[in-house]
Amino acid sequence: MKKRKLGKTDIKVSEICLGTMTWGEQNTEKDGHEQMDYALDMGINFFDTAEMYAVPPRKETQGSTEKIIGSWFKKRRSRDKIILATKVSGRSPLNWLREKEEPTEQSKDQIFEAVDKSLSRLGVDYIDLYQLHWPDRPMNLFGGSINYEHIDQPSNAIDEILDSLNDLVKVGKIRYIGLSNETPWGTMKFLHHSNISLTPRVQSIQNAYNLLNRTFEIGGSEIAHREDVGLLAYSPLAQGYLTGKYQNGELPKGSRKELFNRLQRYEGPYAEEAIEDYLSIAKKYNIDPSQLANQFVTTRPFVTSNIIGATNMKQLKLAVTSIEIVFLLLVLVIKIFIRNYLFW
């Protein structure tokens, strides 16, 4: 398992990051512990979670994922072996995340509350990478559209958010900061404000990236290279679609789509045809399609770490061992993709 530098820090994280969002909903504490044990044995030193998890977000399960990680740390005494990342929610109506039952926002008071609660659930003294889960400013982020629609509503200023995070760095509760579900404009604005105010610098950006969604390449990839703000890529299997399990209208029992019906992001025009092409390539070369999709993401030059997730050990082992796929086969996939489907 190769290690890559996180931004401009002295931290090196594994090229595969263990995603955790199903723990506490689809997965039990025992499942989570088994996954973390296996990941650590395989050389993974990077875990990612969020105050909002498990997913889908519900009052009854909120914080359960962090608690499962915390109980593993207590049992295994492995905190010093893990680079730990978590997230504070952006602006949303999820008022059950806060003591005062207010809609979430990235104000100083709410960020401080969120950090303290995450530290308590995780059972740790500090968080290595603290990420803004989505922007505080109103955005149309999760519907699958790549078009910007301006929404004129109040938001906390970026420099004020950075000041709050700076206070937390000073007292040792967090080490570094990152963004998530952010745009190129937003990323550069954060970098600009940190440069002029000497507040913490953004070290990473966690956005969706996979063979069906390559929008990060349009602007984010240049920022990753020029500014050392690498991508922590989530949803490398396009929420499971790139495994082929949803092709031809299939709906496997126990799958996230069957349980929660939340996966419309990857049901746009030509998606099924594109997936079929990838599946045929995987079949031709006798490669598991999930491994092909994962290794495509891991090998992109702007990716710091590929955040994989699984609801069972078979899926997890396929994801982690995807790094063993011969790189030359991926070159073929990329050429075919560029020819047929470049951007959506």
N, C-alpha and C positions, 0 to 999 in steps of 0.2 A: 504494500500500500504506500504510494508516494505521498509526500507531504508538500504543501504549497504555502507560500508566504501570504498571510492575511494583510492585504493593503500595504501600508508602510510601517506595520508593527514588527515586533520581533517574534511574533507567534507564527508557527507553522501548523496548518491544519491538514488532515487527511483529504485526499481527493474525493473521497466519498464521505458524506455527512449523514448521520443517522437522524432521519425525520421521525417525529414522535406523535403526530397529531391524532392518531387513532386510539392512543392509550387512554383508557377511561371511558371509551364509548364502544368501539368494536373490539378492543383488546383489554384484557385484565391486567392487574398489577403483575401477576406471574408472567404473562406474555411479555410485558415490557421489560422485566428483569432478564428474561431469556434472550430477548433481542439485544439488550445492552451487553450482556455477557458475550454473546457471539461477536458483536461488533468490535468490542475491545480485543478479543482474541484474534480477530482478523486485521488488526492494526488501525482501526478507526479511532480517532481521538477527538472527534467533533460531533457534538449533539446539538440539535436545534429544537426549541420548543417555543411556547408563547403563553402569556397569561390567559388568553382566551380559550386555549385547548382544553378539552377534546373538541373535535370537529365532527358534526356540525355544532356550532356554538349554542349551548343551552345553559340556563341558570343552574340546573341540577348537576352538570358535569364540568362546569367551568373550574379551572385550576387543577383538575384531576391528573392531567398529564405531568405537570410540574411536581405534584405530590408523589407520583410513581417514580420519577427520576430521583426525588429527594430520598425516598425509602431505599432505593438502590445504592445511592451514595452512602447512606448510613450503614447498610448491610455489608457492602463490599469495601468500603473505605477507599474509594478510587477517585475522589474528587481531584486529586493532583494529576491524574492521568488524562483528564478530559478538558477540552476547550468547550465551555458551556455558553450557548447563545439562547437568549429568549427575547420576547418582544412586548412592547406596550401598544395597546390598541390605539387606532386613530379615531377620528370623529365618527360617531355612530350612535344609534339609539339603544345600544346594549347597556341600559342603565344598571343592570344587575351586577356589572363588574365593579361598581363603585359603592362605597359605604353610604353616601348620601343619595344613592339611586338617581344620579344625574346621567344624562347622555355622555358618552365618553368623548374626551378631547385631550389634546396634548398640552394642557396648561401645567404650570409648575406644580400645583397641588396634586393634580391627578397623576403626573409622572412620578412624583415622590411616593404617593400611595401605592402605585402599581409596582414600583421597584421593591418597596418594603414587603409587600405581599408575596411577590415572586421569591425573594430571598427566604422568606419564612417557609413557603411551601417546598422549596428546593432544599432547605436545610443547609444553606451555604452562606458564607460571609461576603462573597462578591460574585459578580457575573462578568465573564470575559468579554462578551459581545452583546451589547444592548441595542436592539433594533426598533425603529419606529415601524409598526406592523403595516400601516398604510398612512397616507398623508393626513394631516390635520385639516388641510383645505379640502373643500368638497370636490370629489372627482367621480367620474363614471368609470370605475376600475374593473369590476368583476363580471360584467355582462358579456364579455367577448368582443366588444367593439374596440377598434384602435383609433377611432376618431375622438378628438378632444371636444367636449361640450362645456362651455364656460358656465359656471354656476356662481352667481354673485351672493355669497354668504360670508358671515364672519369666520375668521380662523385665527389661531395663534400665530404670531409672526415667527419666521424661521430663526431669527437671531434670539428671540426669547426662549424658544425650545432648546437651542444650543446652550444658552446660559443655564437652563435648568439641568441639562445633562452634564455641563461642566461642574456644577456644584456636586453632583453625584460622583464624578470622577475624583474630585478633590478629597472627598471623604472616604474613598476607596470602595464604594459599593458597586461601581462598574469600572471596567478597564478601558474599553473601547466602544465606539458606537457605529451603527450601520443603519441603512435604510431598507425598506421592503415595499414592494408594489409601488415603486416610485418612477417618475418620468425622467428623461434626460435633463429637462429644464429644472426639475426639482433637485436632482442630484447636483447640478452645477451651482444652483443657488445655495445649497448647504455648504458646498466647498468654498464658495465665495465668502459667505459670512464667517466661516471658521477661519479663513485666511486673514480677514481684516480685524477680527475680534479676538484672535488667539484662543478660541474655544475648541473643543475636541473636533478632530477631523473625521469625516466619514471614511470608514475603511472598507466597506463592502456594500453591495446592494443585492437583496434577495427578491428576485422576480421569477415569474414563470418562464420556462424556456424548454422547448422540446422540438421534435421534428414537425409538429403541427403548429407551433407558435415560435417563430424566430424574430419577433418584433424587436427584441433586445439588440439585434445586430444593426438596426437602422441608426441608432444614436448611442445606445448604451455601450456597445463594444469599443467605440473610440474612446469614450470616457474611461473605460476599464484599462485600456492600454496607456493613455496619456496621463491619467490622474492616479493610477494604481488603486482603483476602486473596482475590484474584481466581482464577478457575478457569483452569488450563491444561488444556483439554479434549482428551483422547486418544480414539481410536477413533470419530471423527465419522461414519464409514461403518458402524459396528457390525460391524467386522472384515470389511467387504466385503458384508455382507448387503443394505445399502441401495442397492447398485448394481443389485440384481436378479439377479446372476449365479448365485446359488444357488437361485433359485425353482424350484418343481416338481421338487425333487430333483436339479437340475443340479449337476455337479461338474466345473468347467472344469479341464483339464489344466494343471498348473503353479500352480494357485491354492494359497493357504495351507492350505485345508481338504483339498485333494487330497494335498498334500505331507505335512502334519503331523497332520491330524485333531484340531485343537485348538479348534474354534470353537463348541462347544456352548453357550456363554454366551448366544447369541441364537437359540436354537431352542426357546424356551418356548412355552406355550399362546398362540395368537392371533398369534404373531409373523409368520407367513407372510401372514396376512390383512392385518395392519397394513402390511407392506411392499408388498403388492399395491395398497393404497390410495395409498401414496406414489408408486409407479411410475405409476399411472394419472393422478395429478395432474401429474407431470413430463411424461408423454406429451401430456396435454391442452394444456399450455403450451409444448411443444417445448423442454423443458429437460432436460439430462442429469441423471439421478437422483442421481448422485454430487455434482454441483454444487449441487443443491437441498439435499441432506443437509448438505453442508459449510457452505453459507451460512446455513442454519438455526442451526448451532452458532456461527459467527463473529459473528452479529448479536445473540446473547443479551447482555443488559446486564451480567451477572455474569462474562462470559468475558473474560479478559485476552488469551488467544491460543488459536487452534485448531491443534492439533498434527496436521498431515496427514502421510501416508506413502504411498509409491508404490514399486512394483517395476519400473516402466518410465516413460519420459518422457511418454508419452501420458497416463497416470494422473496424473502430477505436474502437467502443464500444466492438466488439467481441475480439479485440486484448487486450484491457485494462482489460476486465473482465475475461480473460483467467486465471488469478491468482486464480480464485475461483474453478478451477477444483480440484477434490480430488486427492491427490498425489498418492494413492495406484494404481489408474488406470495407471499412468505413469510408475510404476514399471513393469507392464505387457508389456507395449509398449517397454520398454528398453530390457527386456528379449527376446522378439520376434526379435527385431532388431539385437541384438548381435548374436542370433542364425543364422539369415538368411543373414545379409548384412554387417556385422561389418565395414570394411573399403573399400573404392573404390580406 
